[in-house]
């Protein structure tokens, strides 16, 4: 799931430094982090993949403000 999330991020135009998913040192967690997110988002790999698929816009559409994990979680709950 982490590889698939990173593949989607590359397709959306993000470099690894800007936004990528990494395995967390905590068991069963993945991290979405980089310069285009205000702070890392940590959750299960399934949830992080869903965030990347459904909520992370293409890099060209993001604008100058970084993604905010709290806003992503709020939108995920809808």
VOBA-1610 file (N, C-alpha, C; in pm, whole numbers, padded with zeros to 5 digits, always signed):
BEGIN
Unk+00081-00120+00000Unk+00000+00000+00000Unk+00086+00127+00000Unk+00197+00121+00068Unk+00287+00236+00070Unk+00342+00262-00069Unk+00382+00156-00138Unk+00434+00172-00275Unk+00327+00229-00367Unk+00204+00182-00354Unk+00094+00232-00438Unk+00068+00379-00408Unk+00068+00418-00280Unk+00047+00558-00243Unk+00156+00647-00304Unk+00280+00602-00297Unk+00390+00681-00354Unk+00380+00689-00506Unk+00336+00582-00568Unk+00316+00583-00713Unk+00210+00688-00750Unk+00100+00692-00674Unk-00005+00790-00699Unk+00046+00933-00679Unk+00126+00953-00574Unk+00182+01086-00550Unk+00271+01131-00665Unk+00352+01041-00721Unk+00437+01076-00835Unk+00351+01112-00956Unk+00242+01034-00976Unk+00151+01062-01087Unk+00085+01199-01070Unk+00064+01240-00945Unk+00004+01370-00916Unk+00106+01483-00921Unk+00233+01450-00947Unk+00335+01552-00967Unk+00420+01587-00847Unk+00417+01507-00742Unk+00497+01535-00622Unk+00629+01459-00627Unk+00738+01526-00591Unk+00865+01456-00573Unk+00863+01395-00433Unk+00955+01304-00406Unk+00960+01241-00274Unk+00982+01343-00163Unk+01062+01447-00191Unk+01087+01550-00090Unk+00960+01631-00060Unk+00876+01649-00159Unk+00755+01730-00140Unk+00645+01654-00068Unk+00624+01528-00102Unk+00518+01450-00039Unk+00542+01302-00068Unk+00549+01223+00037Unk+00572+01080+00021Unk+00517+01005+00141Unk+00497+00876+00124Unk+00449+00790+00231Unk+00563+00699+00272Unk+00581+00687+00403Unk+00688+00606+00460Unk+00631+00512+00565Unk+00697+00399+00585Unk+00660+00311+00695Unk+00698+00380+00826Unk+00610+00373+00922Unk+00634+00434+01053Unk+00709+00336+01142Unk+00785+00387+01237Unk+00847+00296+01334Unk+00742+00227+01422Unk+00622+00283+01428Unk+00514+00221+01504Unk+00452+00110+01420Unk+00426-00004+01478Unk+00367-00115+01401Unk+00231-00078+01343Unk+00211-00113+01217Unk+00082-00092+01152Unk+00051+00050+01116Unk+00151+00137+01112Unk+00128+00277+01079Unk+00213+00318+00958Unk+00160+00414+00885Unk+00233+00475+00774Unk+00229+00626+00795Unk+00329+00695+00740Unk+00339+00840+00753Unk+00332+00906+00616Unk+00249+01007+00603Unk+00247+01093+00486Unk+00320+01219+00529Unk+00436+01246+00467Unk+00514+01362+00511Unk+00590+01421+00394Unk+00638+01543+00416Unk+00715+01614+00315Unk+00696+01763+00333Unk+00751+01840+00240Unk+00745+01986+00250Unk+00608+02043+00215Unk+00521+01964+00153Unk+00389+02013+00113Unk+00279+01977+00212Unk+00316+01927+00331Unk+00219+01899+00437Unk+00274+01962+00565Unk+00185+02029+00639Unk+00228+02107+00756Unk+00296+02021+00862Unk+00247+01902+00884Unk+00308+01807+00976Unk+00270+01667+00928Unk+00348+01565+00964Unk+00318+01431+00913Unk+00179+01382+00955Unk+00118+01307+00867Unk-00009+01240+00895Unk+00024+01094+00918Unk-00007+01043+01036Unk+00020+00903+01069Unk-00112+00829+01086Unk-00123+00716+01018Unk-00243+00632+01031Unk-00210+00497+00971Unk-00310+00412+00961Unk-00288+00281+00900Unk-00254+00301+00753Unk-00181+00209+00692Unk-00149+00222+00550Unk-00275+00235+00463Unk-00382+00167+00502Unk-00507+00175+00425Unk-00564+00317+00426Unk-00564+00380+00543Unk-00618+00516+00554Unk-00529+00615+00479Unk-00398+00601+00492Unk-00308+00692+00423Unk-00324+00677+00271Unk-00339+00556+00223Unk-00362+00535+00080Unk-00493+00602+00038Unk-00596+00590+00118Unk-00724+00655+00086Unk-00708+00806+00082Unk-00633+00863+00175Unk-00608+01008+00175Unk-00539+01048+00045Unk-00437+00973+00005Unk-00364+01005-00118Unk-00456+00992-00239Unk-00534+00886-00244Unk-00623+00864-00359Unk-00731+00971-00369Unk-00796+01003-00257Unk-00917+01083-00259Unk-00899+01231-00224Unk-00799+01263-00143Unk-00793+01397-00085Unk-00673+01482-00125Unk-00564+01420-00162Unk-00446+01497-00202Unk-00465+01542-00347Unk-00468+01674-00370Unk-00487+01724-00506Unk-00358+01709-00588Unk-00367+01720-00719Unk-00245+01724-00800Unk-00157+01841-00754Unk-00027+01824-00766Unk+00068+01926-00719Unk+00039+02062-00781Unk+00002+02065-00907Unk-00023+02192-00976Unk-00143+02266-00919Unk-00234+02194-00853Unk-00356+02255-00798Unk-00342+02293-00651Unk-00236+02249-00585Unk-00226+02270-00440Unk-00206+02416-00403Unk-00133+02490-00482Unk-00108+02630-00448Unk+00007+02641-00349Unk+00015+02756-00282Unk+00131+02781-00196Unk+00113+02732-00053Unk-00010+02708-00010Unk-00033+02662+00128Unk-00014+02511+00138Unk+00047+02464+00245Unk+00064+02319+00260Unk-00066+02251+00300Unk-00071+02121+00277Unk-00183+02041+00327Unk-00178+02041+00479Unk-00293+02030+00542Unk-00300+02026+00687Unk-00365+01895+00730Unk-00295+01815+00812Unk-00350+01685+00853Unk-00488+01694+00916Unk-00514+01793+00998Unk-00645+01806+01062Unk-00756+01824+00957Unk-00728+01903+00855Unk-00826+01923+00748Unk-00847+01795+00667Unk-00739+01723+00642Unk-00752+01595+00570Unk-00836+01497+00650Unk-00813+01489+00780Unk-00892+01398+00865Unk-01039+01439+00868Unk-01064+01568+00873Unk-01201+01617+00874Unk-01271+01579+00744Unk-01204+01598+00633Unk-01263+01563+00503Unk-01279+01411+00489Unk-01190+01336+00547Unk-01198+01190+00542Unk-01321+01138+00617Unk-01359+01206+00723Unk-01471+01162+00806Unk-01607+01188+00740Unk-01611+01269+00637Unk-01739+01303+00573Unk-01794+01189+00493
//
